[in-house]
Amino acid sequence: MKKVLLILLLVIVAFPAIAQSKRIHYEKTYQKYFCDQIGGGTEYYLLDRSGRVDCITKDYAIEVDFANKYTEGVSQALYYGMKTDRKAGLLLIVENNNERKYVERAEGIIKHYNLPIKLWTITPEDLKGD
């Protein structure tokens, strides 16, 4: 029983590292680059401690997520915008062309429900732009 629990614990601890290893860059790398480009601040904690806005500007509260997490990103962007009294923003990270479908899905949701979310995308090539 102890061996099973130990193996389970190791899998749980290692899973985020395994999932991240498939990525070209960490989410924080894209977050910092984008936020610096638009003159925002990173890691803004909501006053009630219910969340952390990835990038905040005078006008926008922006959630940053990998493209396949677009559904979570849409809801978080709306929530952060509401809690900060700013417009909602969502930056989707697209590391390969197969992930473009997720951007299209996010755009479809935003358009269909007329959601007040500004959507941006970023790619690994964007990071090489400077």
Summary of the structure (lengths in Angstrom):
residues: 130
radius of gyration: 16.4
end to end distance: 53.5
largest distance: 53.5
contacts: 374
relative contact order: 0.14
helix: 54%
strand: 23%
